Structure formats: C-alpha cells, structure tokens
C-alpha cells in the first residue's frame, strides 16, 4: 500500500494525568550496536525504553514486561516493525519513523489498530534531491569516469576522453512526486529540463504532465529518476518493458529503494548497451552490488547515502522531537503518513 506524508493533523490524545516529574514513555527500536545520536535530547523529555539496554533479555521479552503501557515508539532507521512486535504493545498509539521510507513498518496493522505513523522524508528531501541531480550530472558528463581517466594517467596516453551529454533540455520523468521528487523537479527546471511524472494519482497543483503508466512516462523521457515508496505495487516498477521504452540513450537514476528496479534486467541492459547509463544509490541486496557494473564507465555507484548529510541528521532529530512533543501535547503531528 502506497503512502504519503500529509499536512499536520490533530491526534486525539487520551493521555492520563501524570505526577509531577514523570516523563512519558517512549519505546526505542534500533539495530544492535547503533548509537542513537539524539538520545540525550530525548532523555530530557521522555523516559526511553530500549531493548538493547537489556542485552540478556530478548526484544520480545523486554517489550512484554516493560512496555505494556507505552503509547509511542521511535523506529530507528530500517528496523523492522512487524505485526508480531506491534502485538506486544497494546497501548501503542504512535510510531515515529526516522527514515525516508516506511516500508519496514507494518502499515496495515497500524491502520487496523488506529496507530498513527510519522515519516521523515521531509528532513531528507533537499539533500536527497541534490544527490539525485548530482548522480544524473555525473552519468551524463562522465565526471567519475574522467576522474579515473586522469588518475590512471591515461590522458597523456589516450588523449581526449569520450564526450558526455548535456543536461539542459533533457526530458526527465520522475517516478514518485512526493517530498523528494518535488525537490528534484524544482532543481531540474532550473537546469532547463522538461519534467513529467508518475505518481499514485495526478496532483492538481502540479504543472507538469502526468502519466498514470510508468511505461508511457519512460517512452516520453530521456531520463527516469526513481524516488517513490517501495510497496507491493511498486516492486520492480522499473522492469524490462520500461527500460525498453526508455531506449538505448536513456538514463536511470535510483535513489529510492533497490527493489524498485529489476536489477538483473538493468545489469543486462547496461552490459549489452541497450540503455545509456545509470546512477544507483540503492541496490536489491545491499551491500552486495552486481560485479558487472564495476567496469562500466556509464554507471555511477553509491552506497545508499543520498540522504546522509550532517544537516539532514540535524533536521531529522528536530523532526523526531517535534512529532513526539506534539503527540504528548495533543498538538498536530508534523509529518503524519497516510495510506491510500
């Protein structure tokens, strides 16, 4: 089921009165050995229940014994939040996500129980958009390739490096015009690109052409930038037919999730020269990357870091704090995720 982040909405709060000095309980689910950068900030306002602080007890046992009354949970990174885990938290009313996507959270179960979920794409959108444009420029102008060309001392031997391609004037199709996709469009318009998009539905306030079918978008684009949410419906949304429609000079940029693209097909298209190039920040089986891509100068590879900057982490901390404070103060949530 696809998701989107809505405008702030008021959460009906049923918080019971607390004695002076008692802090609200917040469960923290995080990967083991992952330090929580905003732990000090959180502890100033909330009492944190973290299963990793009790290494001799399983997560299930910890939640069953200590988190029965907890009404809010912070899900760090891509830590899976399954229906079974949610079942251990009978009082839960809010899940605060800290990643750009929420595919690791069982949204169906959250909907069934009336648990609200907040996302964090707003904290990452500008930096992710910058990175998508950077990947596109790199692929078209072969910046990484010519860097290797010079460092390998091939310039005096081979002379000029093969020419790249201009960005301005390119027809760019954006798959997923959410927070990140909108920021990408804004940047590429400034470069003189023409924008079209595919999304769950047409956005009335958006001036760009809309294609309900990704194949049609590809057939009318020089570049596809993939930044939609990963769901059952969008798994392998960029498949063989879409790549064929994009054509031999087409470029694919993926900063969303690896499984949005049929990676095996993409590798074959690139190796056979049936597509112009690719900029990939995400992969189907991270951190494993298909070895066939390593020798291709028209492919730029990146270790799932499009959203990662010092500034984005600061914005993430502010967003997490804002959502938790809003919840416990009966104020509008800042980045509520709604399902469609």
N, C-alpha and C positions, 0 to 999 in steps of 0.2 A: 504494500500500500504506500503510495507516494505521500510525501509530507511537505509542509511549508511552514515557515515561521510567520505568525500573524502579528498584528499590532497588539500592544499591551491589552490584556483583559483582566477584569477583576475576578479574583479567585474567592469564592465564598469560604471564609475561614471559620472553622469550628474549634479553634484553639481554646483549651481550658485555661482558666486563670492559673498563673504560676506564682510561687512565693518569690519575694524579692531576692534577686541574685541568681535565680535558677535560669540556666541558659537552655534554649530549645535544642532538642536532639536532632542531629543530622548524621545519617549513616554515610560512610565514605567507602565506595568500592573502587579499588585501584589495583593495577598489576603489582605483583610482588616486586620488591626492590625498586619501586618507582617512588621517588621523593615527591611530596606534594608541595609545590612552590608557595602556595598561598595558605599553608597550614597555620602559620602564626596569625594571619588576618582572620581566618575562620574561627580560630580558638578564642579570639577576643569577643566573638558574638554568639558562638554556638558550642554546644558540647558534642564533640565528634566521637562517633562510634566506628572504629576502623578494625575490621577483622585481622588485618595484617599486624596489628599491635598485640595480637594473641597468637603467636606462631604455633603454639601447641594445640590449638583448637581449630577445627575446620571452619570455613566460612559459614557453612550451613548451621553448625552447632552454635557459633557465635551469634548469628542473627536470631536464631530461635530463642536463645537465652537472654540476650541483651537488647534486642531492637524491636521488641513486640509493640512498643508504644511510639516508635519513631514515625514521624509524619513526612519527613523529607529525606531524600537520598541524593548524594552527589556521585555521579557516574564519571569516573576519570578516564579520559582517552577512549579507547575502544573496548573497554572491559565489558564482556557480555552481560546483559541483564535479561535473564530468561524468565519465563512464567513460573518456573520452579522457585527461582530466587525471590521473585515478587510474592509468591505464596507464603514465604517466611516472614513477610512484613504486612500484617493485617491492617495496620493503621496508616499505611503509606498513602499520601495524597499528592506528592510532588516528586518528580525525578528531574534533577538538574543535569543536563548533558554538558560536556566540556569539549566536544569535538564538532567539526563542521557537519558531519553526517550523524544520523541516529539509527542506522540500520542494525546496530548491535543491541538496540533496545527493543524488547517485545512490545511494539506499539499496540498491537491488537489486544493484548492482555491489559495494557494500561487503559485503553479505551473502555474495555469491558468493565473495569473496576472504577472508572472515573478518575484515574490518576493523571494529573497534568504532567506534561513533559516540556521542558525548555531546551532549545538548541543553542549552539554557539557560533553559527556561521557568520553572524553579524560582526563578531570580533575578528574574524579571519578574512572577510570578503575583499578588502582592499589589497592586502598583501598577496592573497591567492590570485587576484586579478592581475596584479603586477607580474606575478610569476608566469601566468599563462601567456601573457603578451611577450615576456622575455623568452620563453620557450619557442614561441612562434617566430620571433625575430631571429633567434639562433638557428632554427631549422632553415628558414628561408635564406638568410645571409651566410649560413655555414660558419658561424663565429667559432664554435668549439672545434670544428674541423680545421679551420685555418690556423687556430691556435696550436693544434697538434702538428700541423704542417710546418709552422715556424720552429716550434720547439724541437721537432725531429730533424731540423737542419735540412729540410727538403727544398726550401726556397732557392738557395744557390744552385741546386742540382736540377730541379724540375721547372724552375721559373714560375710562371703565374699559376695560381690555384684556380680550379674551375669556378666560373661565376655563380653567384647566388641569384636570388629573386627579390624583387621589390615588394614591400608590404602594402604601400598605398594602392588603393584601387582593388584590392582583393575582396572577393565575396566571402564573408565569414558567416558560417552557420553555427549558432550557439545552441547546444543541446542542454537545456535547463537554464531558464532565465529567472533564477532566484536572486538572492543577495549577491552571490559571486558572479553569476552570469551577467547581471545588470552592470556591475562594475567593469567587467571585461568589455561589454558593449560600449560603455562610456569612453574607455580608453582607445578602443579601435576606431571609433568615429573620429577621434582627433587625429588619427593617422591617415584618414581618408578612405577607410574601408567601408563597404556597404554591409549592413548587418541584417540577418534574418534569424529566426529562432524556432525551436520546437520546445513545447512545454506541455504540461498536462492539459492546459486549456489556454485559449487566447486571452491575452491581457489587454483589456480595453484601453488602458492609458499608455500602452507602448506603441510607438510609431512604426516599428519595424515589421516587415512581412512575417506572417505566422504560417508555419507548416505543421499540420497535425500529424504528418507521417515523416519519420526521420529519413526514409529513402528519398522522398521528394525534396527535403532540405538538402541532402547530400548532392542530389542531381543538379541543384541550383547554387552550389557553393564551390569555392576553391579550397576552403579550409573548414574543418569541423573542430570546434572546441567543446569538449565533453566535460560538463561540470554539474550534472544532475545528481539527484539522490539515487543510491543503489537500492532497488526493491526487486521483488519478483518480476515485475513488469519491465524493469529497465536492465535486467541482467542480459548481457550481450546485445544491448540495443544497437551497438555498432557491430554489425555482422558482415558476412561475406557480401551480401547483396548491397548493403550500404556502402561498403568500400568500393565495390564495382561501380556504383552510381557516382561516387566522388571522383573517380577517374585516375589516370596514370600520373597526373601532375598534382593531385590533391594531397593535402597535409592534414594529419590528425593530431590534435593536442589533447591529452587526457590528464586533468588534474583532479578528477572526481574520485572514482574507485576503480581498481584494476578490472574487476569483472564486468564493468560497463562495456568493455571492448572484448570481442572474441580474440584473445591474444594469439592463439595458434594461427588463426586466419591472417591476422595482421602481420605476423612474422613472415608468413609465406608471401603475402602481397609485397612486403618490403624486399625480401630476398629476390623475388622474381622481377622486381622493378615495376610492379603493377600499381604502385602508389608512390607519390612523390617524396614523402618523408613523414616523420613523426617526432613529437616531443612528448615524452612519457615520464610523469612523476609518480605514477602508480602502476602496479602490476597484479596479475591474478594470484600469484603465490609468493608474496613478499616474505623474506627479502630475495628470493630467487628470481633472477632475470634471465630470459632466454639468451643463451650464449651467441646465437646467430646475430643478435643485434649489436654485439660489441665492435664488429668490424665495419659497420655501416656509417659512412660519414653524413648521411642524410637523416640520421636518428640521434636525438639528444636524450640522454637518460638522467634521471634524477631520483634520489632515494626518499620519495614520499615526504617532501619538505616544503611544498608550495606555500603552506600557511604559516611556516615556522619563522618568526622574527621575534626579537626582544619586545617590539612594540605590540605584536599580536598577542603575546603571552600576558602582557600587562592589561591589554583590553579584555582578554579572557577572564583574568582574575576579577576585574571590575564588574564584568557581566555576571559571573557566578555569584559574587557578593550581592549584586543588585537584585537578582532573582530570589535569592534566599531571604534577603531582608524584606522584599516586597511580600513574599508569601507569609512570613510570620507577622507582618504588619497589616495584613489584609488590604494590600495595595495591588495595582495592576502588575502582572508579571511582564517582564521586559521582552522576552523572546519566546513566547509560547509557540509550540509546534502543534499545528492542526493537521489531522489526517483527512484525506479526500477519498 
